[in-house]
Amino acid sequence: MYVFFKLLREKALSDIFNYHRFFNKFPVIELGTIKLRDLMLSDKERYFKMMSEPEVIKYLSDEDVPNSLEQTEQEIKFWGGLFYRKQSVFWTISDTSTDEFLGTIGFNTWNFSNRRAEISYDLMKEYWNRGIMTKALTNAIIFGFKNMNLHRIEARTMLGNIPSQRLLEKVGFKREGTMRGYRIIRGEPIDVYIYSITANDFAGFLA
Ligand SMILES: CC(C)(COP(=O)(O)OP(=O)(O)OC[C@H]1O[C@@H](n2cnc3c(N)ncnc32)[C@H](O)[C@@H]1OP(=O)(O)O)[C@@H](O)C(=O)NCCC(=O)NCCS
C-alpha cells in the first residue's frame, strides 16, 4: 500500500516538474570563485565554527544552532539529506580553489504542489560583506525558478537583521509583512519579517 501511494505521489509530482530527473543527480553550481555543492560530514568543523560565532547566531532560532560537534553532525545529516530524501536541495557554499566550507544556502522547505519554497542562508563571519551571499542567493533563486519550476520563493528574517534585509532587497525580494512572535530566540518570542520573490518579479532577469 505504501509503495502504491509513493508511486501515486511521484506521478502527481512528475506532472508538476521533472521530479525523477531533478533528484537523480545533486546539482552543483559553479560560480567562479565560489561553488554551491553538496553539504558533507567533512564540513562539520567549519559548520560548527560558523554556528559558534555569536554574531552569526544572533538572529537564528535556537533549533537551528547546534551546541556540539555531535549536534552539528545531526544538522548536516538533516539538511544534507533533504536532497536524498527527495524533499528539497541544500548546498554548502565553498571556496572553488580550496573546496573549503564558507557557509550554507538552500531551500529548507519545498511545497511541490504550490510551486513555492523557503530559502535560508548563513555565512562564516570572516567572509561577510564581500558579496558572497549576493552571488549565492541570486544564483540559487535563478536555479529555483529555472530548474525547480518554482513560482514563489520566501525568506524570513528577524526585524534587527539589517544585513539579511539588505541582501534580500538587493536581489529583488519584497517585504510582505511582520509575523509576530514567530521565532523563539534564546527563550524569547521574536517578530520576523516575511519576504518573497515570484517568477513574475524575476521574469526580466530570466529572459
Ligand atoms: C546575512 C548574510 C548572509 C549576508 O552575507 P554577505 O555575504 O555578507 O552579504 P553581501 O556581502 O552579499 O551583502 C549584501 C548586502 O548586505 C549588506 N551588508 C552585509 N553585511 C552588512 C552589515 N554587517 N551591516 C549592514 N549591511 C550589511 C551589504 O552592504 C550589501 O548591501 P549593499 O550592496 O546595498 O551595500 C551574513 O551577514 C550572515 O551570514 N549573517 C548571519 C546569519 C544570518 O543572519 N543569516 C540569515 C538569517 S535570516
Ligand as a Chemical Component Dictionary entry (heavy atoms), coordinates in Angstrom:
data_LIG
# 
_chem_comp.id                   LIG 
_chem_comp.type                 NON-POLYMER 
_chem_comp.pdbx_formal_charge   0 
_chem_comp.three_letter_code    LIG 
# 
loop_
_chem_comp_atom.comp_id 
_chem_comp_atom.atom_id 
_chem_comp_atom.alt_atom_id 
_chem_comp_atom.type_symbol 
_chem_comp_atom.charge 
_chem_comp_atom.model_Cartn_x 
_chem_comp_atom.model_Cartn_y 
_chem_comp_atom.model_Cartn_z 
_chem_comp_atom.pdbx_ordinal 
LIG C1  C1  C 0 23.152 37.991 6.061  1  
LIG C2  C2  C 0 24.469 37.467 5.489  2  
LIG C3  C3  C 0 24.246 36.103 4.894  3  
LIG C4  C4  C 0 24.938 38.451 4.390  4  
LIG O1  O1  O 0 26.031 37.849 3.679  5  
LIG P1  P1  P 0 27.168 38.705 2.953  6  
LIG O2  O2  O 0 27.902 37.820 2.010  7  
LIG O3  O3  O 0 27.969 39.429 3.962  8  
LIG O4  O4  O 0 26.279 39.745 2.119  9  
LIG P2  P2  P 0 26.800 40.588 0.876  10 
LIG O5  O5  O 0 28.255 40.921 1.065  11 
LIG O6  O6  O 0 26.413 39.884 -0.372 12 
LIG O7  O7  O 0 25.989 41.931 1.046  13 
LIG C5  C5  C 0 24.594 42.035 0.837  14 
LIG C6  C6  C 0 24.102 43.389 1.316  15 
LIG O8  O8  O 0 24.077 43.422 2.738  16 
LIG C7  C7  C 0 24.859 44.496 3.223  17 
LIG N1  N1  N 0 25.560 44.076 4.427  18 
LIG C8  C8  C 0 26.348 42.993 4.578  19 
LIG N2  N2  N 0 26.816 42.982 5.839  20 
LIG C9  C9  C 0 26.306 44.062 6.461  21 
LIG C10 C10 C 0 26.409 44.585 7.774  22 
LIG N3  N3  N 0 27.135 43.957 8.720  23 
LIG N4  N4  N 0 25.725 45.702 8.080  24 
LIG C11 C11 C 0 24.969 46.334 7.143  25 
LIG N5  N5  N 0 24.827 45.883 5.880  26 
LIG C12 C12 C 0 25.498 44.776 5.556  27 
LIG C13 C13 C 0 25.843 44.776 2.121  28 
LIG O9  O9  O 0 26.341 46.083 2.219  29 
LIG C14 C14 C 0 25.022 44.526 0.892  30 
LIG O10 O10 O 0 24.193 45.610 0.585  31 
LIG P3  P3  P 0 24.681 46.808 -0.388 32 
LIG O11 O11 O 0 25.194 46.152 -1.638 33 
LIG O12 O12 O 0 23.422 47.585 -0.573 34 
LIG O13 O13 O 0 25.762 47.528 0.316  35 
LIG C15 C15 C 0 25.565 37.389 6.584  36 
LIG O14 O14 O 0 25.655 38.637 7.209  37 
LIG C16 C16 C 0 25.299 36.319 7.623  38 
LIG O15 O15 O 0 25.618 35.144 7.445  39 
LIG N6  N6  N 0 24.713 36.723 8.766  40 
LIG C17 C17 C 0 24.479 35.801 9.893  41 
LIG C18 C18 C 0 23.480 34.718 9.616  42 
LIG C19 C19 C 0 22.149 35.267 9.165  43 
LIG O16 O16 O 0 21.698 36.311 9.609  44 
LIG N7  N7  N 0 21.500 34.514 8.277  45 
LIG C20 C20 C 0 20.224 34.890 7.732  46 
LIG C21 C21 C 0 19.149 34.548 8.673  47 
LIG S1  S1  S 0 17.598 35.156 8.031  48 
# 
loop_
_chem_comp_bond.comp_id 
_chem_comp_bond.atom_id_1 
_chem_comp_bond.atom_id_2 
_chem_comp_bond.value_order 
_chem_comp_bond.pdbx_ordinal 
LIG C1  C2  SING 1  
LIG C2  C3  SING 2  
LIG C2  C4  SING 3  
LIG C2  C15 SING 4  
LIG C4  O1  SING 5  
LIG O1  P1  SING 6  
LIG P1  O2  DOUB 7  
LIG P1  O3  SING 8  
LIG P1  O4  SING 9  
LIG O4  P2  SING 10 
LIG P2  O5  DOUB 11 
LIG P2  O6  SING 12 
LIG P2  O7  SING 13 
LIG O7  C5  SING 14 
LIG C5  C6  SING 15 
LIG C6  O8  SING 16 
LIG C6  C14 SING 17 
LIG O8  C7  SING 18 
LIG C7  N1  SING 19 
LIG C7  C13 SING 20 
LIG N1  C8  SING 21 
LIG N1  C12 SING 22 
LIG C8  N2  DOUB 23 
LIG N2  C9  SING 24 
LIG C9  C10 SING 25 
LIG C9  C12 DOUB 26 
LIG C10 N3  SING 27 
LIG C10 N4  DOUB 28 
LIG N4  C11 SING 29 
LIG C11 N5  DOUB 30 
LIG N5  C12 SING 31 
LIG C13 O9  SING 32 
LIG C13 C14 SING 33 
LIG C14 O10 SING 34 
LIG O10 P3  SING 35 
LIG P3  O11 DOUB 36 
LIG P3  O12 SING 37 
LIG P3  O13 SING 38 
LIG C15 O14 SING 39 
LIG C15 C16 SING 40 
LIG C16 O15 DOUB 41 
LIG C16 N6  SING 42 
LIG N6  C17 SING 43 
LIG C17 C18 SING 44 
LIG C18 C19 SING 45 
LIG C19 O16 DOUB 46 
LIG C19 N7  SING 47 
LIG N7  C20 SING 48 
LIG C20 C21 SING 49 
LIG C21 S1  SING 50 
# 
